[in-house]
Amino acid sequence: MKQQWQALRAHQSEVGTKSIAGLLENPARAAEFSARHGDMLFDFSKTTLDAKALSHLLDLAKQADVEARREAMFSGAKINETEGRAVLHTALRNLNAAVKVDGEAVMPPVRATYARMAEFAHDLRRGKICGQGGAYTDVVNIGIGGSDLGPAMAYLALAPYADGPRCHFVSNVDGAHIHDTLRGLNPETTLVIIASKTFTTIETMTNAETARAWMAKKVANPAAQFAAVSTAADKTAAFGIDAARVFGFDDWVGGRYSVWGPIGLSLMLAIGPAGFDDFLAGGADMDAHFRHALPSQNLPILLALVGIWHNQICGYTTRAVLPYEQRLTRLPAYLQQLEMESNGKRVSMDGADLVEHSGPVVWGEPGTNGQHAFYQLIHQGTRVVPCEFIVTRQGHEPELAHQHLLLVANCLAQSEALMRGRTLAQATEIMAKKGLTGAELDRQARHRVFPGNRPSTTLAIPRLTPFALGQIIALYEHRVFVEGVILGLNSFDQWGVELGKELAVALQPILERRASADDKDASTRMLVEYLTAAPNA
């Protein structure tokens, strides 16, 4: 693959100063540098990619054996090599699949668990399963990382379809989070879901104990109003949770890929099993596209190749995800974990140092809010930030269609402005019309110059439905997978989160003054002393 990387860098040095606006003077470019799947349109024509660069990138994917690696994942091979696990979150959204791991069919228990989830959701939503005070009005999901970000993001995204109990999400061990979430809820009509595969995650279990104590103040048997998403049946039983309300999943489902299964229980309770089925169908639809579409028309592969071009070849170290859809407000945070935990690595599969940089910093905020916050830096800052716009053709509020039109106009205007920019001559002309002359004219004009030629992509969909959300999440999952394969790393482990956890466990008794801080560094000792000092000391 070294030759492909070299060819890409050589070509980028030739085209790096090309004008995106100039490239788009070719009337065929928009069609040639875009791809469709069903009603979904991915436009990457507002980048410096040309036919030769795209050809080199497709060769890079071929040399990395993306297609073979993809089939290995779908077939149940243990591609998570550092943990010796298969990677089968895709199976959760295709319940008719026939998949074996170590020769054993894995789908029968998946289907059985899903059936129990659906029955539980049906019974709770129609009031057959109740709390001490009657039908459940609220659900509190306690988890962290993938056990929180996925369902929290999806619940907000699918608010128009939420006709079940209100859902709330607690993740931070900071007591303020659970305190503010529980405040105003009725313990007698609240169900608490503890989402922790091992039932030992310290943040989750600390919050779970707090929730149980809150519940116990008004509920005679608080454990009866808990459910769990966990494989630790002994621990959930010790907590007092009825086994019928415990939903487990296998270790071939990674946390940040788990919203499709039992971790999505809160979402199923909110939108109903039928709506959840549509969500799964959208993910399965993108899986089929990823497996069967030609690489040159394959949305996950193309999205990944654009990312490789911007990060590893052009040297742009961040990417901004900018959904022009308020209900996708948590999507950038969700993708932060998905991309940065998956591809934020420093060694390849064989343990050798990576030759290329790993994944970029991913961040973002919904438009139009971001326009009044950080777009200044994107437009006029000294570093280039590739932008990934997401926009819907239609909103869910027909009576406010004029506002959705304004939203879409802003989205298209931002990508055009990033591409086009404003020259000094144009800025000078604008300021001259305001009556400025001489040195002041030049000074003021320079403040109004936009460099332009800043790349962006746009993902457009008809409407944000459960099916469309499933497509979007699966699209980005597969994008991360393709980038990881090309970089030669394992996208499915996360050893980088372990060290901090271990040190936190060791620091807790020190902060409680039950252990000495003598073996800590001077900075940590000083901070411990400050943070454990008596109030007003």
N, C-alpha and C positions, 0 to 999 in steps of 0.2 A: 504493500500500500504506500510505501514511501514515495514511489514514483508519482502516484496520483496526488498526494499532498504537495509535492514539489510543482507539479503541473498547475495545480490550482493557485498556488502562491505566485508563480510566474505570470499566470494570466491575470490575477488580480492586480499585480503591479502595472499591467498594461491598461486595464479598464477602470482602475480605482478612481480616476478623475473624470470618468465619463459622466455626462449629465443625464440623470434619470428622466428629466423633462425632454431632453433630446432623444433618448431612446423611445419615449412614448410618441414621438412624432411619426413613428412607424405605425400606421393604423391597425396593423395586424398584431402588434405586441400584446395588447390587453388579452386577446384570445389565446395567444401562444404561451403567455406566462400567467395562466390561470387554470384552474381545474374545477370540475363540478362532480358532485356525487348526489344524485337525486336532486333535491331542491337547495342543496348547500353549494355555495360558491366560495372558492378560495382564490383570491387575487394577490399575486406576488409580483405584479408588473412594475410596481413602484419601488423597485430595488435595482441595484447595479448589475444584477445577474443578466448575462446574455446567453445565447445558445451554446457557446463554447463552454462557459462556466458551468451551465446546467449539465452539459454532457460529461464534463469531468466529475461533477458531483455524483451523477448517476453511476459512473464507473467506480467511484469510491465506494458507494453502497454495494455495488456488485462484488468488488474485491473483498469487502468486509463480510460477504456472504449473509447479508441481511435476510434474504428470502429463506435460506436454510435455517437460520437461527429463529426466524419467525415461526416456521413450521415445527421446530423443536419445542418452542414455547407452547403452541396450541396442542401439541400431541402429549404433553405431560412429561417431557424430558426434564431432568433436573438442571436447568440452566442457571439457577442460583447456586453457583458452584461453591461459594465460601460457606454456605449453610447446608449444602446437600439437599436442596429442595426444588420441587417443581414450582412453576409460576403459572397459576391457573385461575386468576381472577376472571379471565374471559369465560370460564366454565360457569360462573355464577349467573351470567346473563344469557346463557344458552342451555337451558335445563334439559333440552333434548340431545345434548352432545353425548357422545360415547367416548369417555376418556379413561385411560388407565395410568396408574402410577405404580411402578414396581410390579406390573402385571395385574394389579387389583383395580377393578372398576370403582371409580370414586364418585360417580354421579348419583347412585341410589340414595346415599345418606344426604347429599345436597338437596335432592328433590324432597326428601322427607322433612328436612328442616324447613325448607321453603313452605311446604304445605302447613306445617305447624305455625309458622309466622303468619301466613295468610288467615288461618282459622282464628288465631289470637287477635289479629287486626280486625277481622270481621266482627268478632264477638265484642271487642272493646268499643268499636265505633257505633255499634247498634245498642250498646248499653247492657249487653248480657254479662260482660265482665265489668264490675263496678268497684269503686272505692268505698270506704266506710260511709262517705257522704253522698253516694249515688254515682251516676255516670261520670266518667273521667272528663274533666274539662281541660286538663293540662298534662303535658308529659315533659319531664326534665331528663335529658340525656347527659350523663356524666361520663366523660372520656377525655382523651387528649390525643393530639396528633391526628392520625387517620381515623381514630374513633370519634373524633369531633368535627374536623374540618370538612369531611365529605358530607355527612348528613346535615350539618349546619348550613353549608353552602347550598346544597340542593333544596333544603326546606325554604330558604329565602327565594331561590330561583323559581320555585314552583308554587309560590303563594296563591296565584289564581286558581290552583287546583286543590288547595288545602281546605277540605270541608270536614276534617276530623278535629281532634283536640289540638289546642295550641301547643306548639313545641318550643322548648327552651333548651339552651345548651351551655353546659358548664365545663370548662377545661382547666383554667388556671388554678393552681394551688393557693394563690392569693385569696384569702378569705373574703375579700370584697366581691369576688366574682359570684360565689355561691350565695353570699348574703344578699346581694342586690337582685339575683335571679329569683330566689325564694320569696323575697319580700313581696307581699301582695297576692301570693298564691294561697290556695286553700289546701292544707295537707290532706283533708278528707277526700278531695277529688283530684289528687295529683298522683300520677304514676311516675316512678323514678326508674330509669334504665341505667344500669351500671355496665359500661362498655369497656371491658378489659379482658383480653384473651386469657391471660394468666391469673387474673384477679389479684395481682400483686402490684400493679403500677401505683407508685406511691402517691402521685397527685390525685389519681382517680379514686383510690381507696380512702384517702384522707377526706375528699369531698363526699364520698359515699357515707362515711361515718357521720359527717356533719348533717347530711340530708336525713339520715335515719334518726338522729337526735331531734332534728326539727319536726320530723313526722311524728315521733313518739309523744310530743307534747299534746297532740290532739287525737292520735289514732291508736286504738287499743293494741293492734298487731301491725306495727309499721312494716315489717318484712313482707306482709301480704300485699303491699302496694309497691313492691319492687319487682323488676325483671332484670335479667342479666344477659349480656352477650359475651359469652366466655366458654372456654373449654375445660375450665377447672371445676368440675362438678362437685368435688369435695369441698372446695372453698365457698362456692355459692350456697351449698347446703348448710355449711357452718354459719353463713350470714343469715340463713333462714329463708332463702328464696325457694319457692316451689319449683321442682324440677321441670314442671310443665311450662314454666316461664323462663327457662334458660335455653338459649340458642347458641350453639357452638359453630365454629368453622375451622377448617384444617389449616395446618401451617404453610400450605402452599398458597394462601391468601395473605399478602403483605398488608400491613395496616393502611398505608396510603392508597391501596387499591381495593379497599374492602367495602366501600359504600354499596356495592351491588348485592351484598348478602345480608346476614344478620345485623351488621353494623348499620345498615339502612332501615332498621326496624322503626325508628322514630319517623322517618320519611313515609314508610308504608302506613303507619297509623294516621299520618296527616292527610295523605292524598288517596289512601285506600289501595288495596291490592291491585285493582285494575289499573290505576294510575301508575303504580310501581311496575306492573308488567310492561306498560308502555315505555317507561324509563329503561328497563332491561332490554326491550326490543330495539331501542335506539342504539344502545351499546353493541348489541349483537349485529345490528345492521352495519355499523362501522367496522366491526371485526371482519365481517364478510368482505367488505370493500377492501380493507387492508390486506386480506389474504389473496384476493383474486384480481384486483385492478393492476394494470401495468404500472411499473414504477413511475413512468413519466406522467401518469394520470392519477397516481395514488396519493390521496391527501395527506396521510400521516408521513409518508416518505418525503413528499415535497416540503411539508412544513419542517421536517427535520433537516433537510438539505439546506433550506433557507437559513435555519438556525446555525448550522455548521459554517456556512458561508460568512455570516455576520460575526460569529464569535471566534472561531478558530482561524479563519482566513483573513477577514478584515480587521480583527482585533477589537471588536466592540464587545465590551465585557459585561454589559447588562442588556436586558430586554424588558420593555414595558408592555404589559398586557392591559389593554384599554377597552373594556366592554362598554359600549353605548347602550346600556340596558341596566337600569338601576337594580333590578332583581338579581343581577350577576355581581352584586357588590362584593361578595366573598370569593369570587372565582380567582382573582389574583392571589389571594392568600392561599387558596387551595393549591394553585399551581406552583406557588413558592415551595411548598412541601414536596409536591409531586416531582418537580424538576430538580430542586436543589438537594433534596435528600437522596434522590435516585442517582443523579449524575454528578454530585459534588464529591468526587473521589480523586485520589492522587496516584493510585496504582492500577495496573491492568489486571486481567484475570489471572495471569501467572505470578502476580505479586511484584512485577517490575514497575519502576516509575513510569508514569504516562509520558509519552513522547509529546503529545499535544495537550493543551490546556483542557480541563474538564468543563463542566457546564457553566453558564453565565449566571449572574445575579438576576433573579426574576422579581419583578415588582409591578405595581400598578394600582389603579383606582378607576372607578367608573367615570365616563364622561357624562355630563359636562363638568362635574365637580373638579376633575383634574385640571381642566383648562384654566381654572382660577387658582391653581396651586403650583404644580410643577412643570406645566407645559412651557413656561418661560425658559427653563433650563433646556428642555428638549429642542426648542426652536433656536435659541441664541447662545446656549452654553458652548463650552469649548470641546466637549466630548460628544460623540455621536451615540445616540440611544435608538436602536431599531425599535419600532413600535408595531404592536400587533393589535389592530382594531377588530372588534367584534360588534356586529350591528344586526338588528332584526328589521325586516321589511314592515312588520305590523306589530303594534302593541296589543294589550289586552283591554284597553279602555277606548272603545270606539268614540265615546263622547269627547275624548281628549286627543283625537287623531291629529289635530293641528299641532299639539305639543310634540307628538312623536315625529311629525314631519320636521320640526325644528331640531329635534335631537339628531335625526339622520343627516340633516343639512350640516350640523356642526361636525359630525363624524367625517363626512366627505370633505368638508372644508379643511379640517386639520391634516388629513393625509395629503391633500393638495398643497397646503401651505408648507408642510415639511419638504415636499418634493420641489416645489417651485421657488420658495424663498422670495427675497426682495433684494435687488441689487442696489448699490450705492447710487447709481444714476436714478433709479426709480424713487428711492428715498429722498434724494436731493430735489427731484421734481415736486414731490408731495410737500416738502417743507418750504420750497420757494413759493408755492401757491399760498402759503400762510404768511408770506411777507418777509421771510428771513433772507439775509444776504451775507456774503463774505464768510469770515471764519465761523460765525455762529451758525450759519446755514450748514456748513460742512460738519461742524460738531454735532448738531442736532440730527442731521441726516445719518451719521454713522451709528447713532444709537438705534436707528430704525432699520438697519440692515439685517436681513435674515439670510444666513449662508445658504439655506436650502440644500437640495441634493441629499436629504436625510431619508433613509429607507423606511418603508412601512409595508405591512401586509394587511389585508382586510378579509375577515371571514364573515360572510353574510348568510343569514338563514331567514326563512319566511316568518317564523314566530317562535318564541321561547315556550316550547311544550315539553312534557316529560320525555317524549321521543327525541326531540332535538337536543335536550340537555344530555341525554344518554349518548347521543352521537358526539357531542362536543367533548365530554369527559373522555370517552374512548379514543377520540382523535388525539388528544393531548397525551394520553397514556402511551399510545403507540408511537407518537413523536419522540417521547422520552426514550422508549425502547430502541428505536432506530438510531438515535444519536448515541446512545450507550454502546450499541453494537459497533458502530463506526469508530468510536473512540477506544473500543476494546476493553471496556470496564463492566463491572457487575452493577446493573441498575437496581438490583433487588435486595441488597443488604444495606445496613445503615450503622456500621460500627462507630461512626463519628459521634453518635449520640450517647455512647456508653460511658466515656471517661467522665463527663460532667455529672452523670447520674451517680457513679461510684463515689466521686469526691463529695457530692452533696450528702450522701448517706454518712460519710465520715465526718462531715462538718456539723451535722445536726447535734450530736452530743456535745461538741465544743461550744456551740451557741447556747446550749442548755446548761452550760457550766458543769457538765458531768465528765468532761475530758479536757485534757490540756491542748493548747494550740502551739506548744513548743516546737513541734516538728513542721509547722507551717512557715512559709516565707514571711519576710518582714511586712510586706504589703497586706497579706491576708491577716496576719496577727493584728495589725493596726485597725483594719476594718472590723474584725471580730470585737476588738475592744470598744470601738465606737458604737457598734450596733447592739452590744449587750450592756451598755452603760445604763444605769438607772435613769428614769426620766428626770430632766432638769439637772442632771449631774454635771 
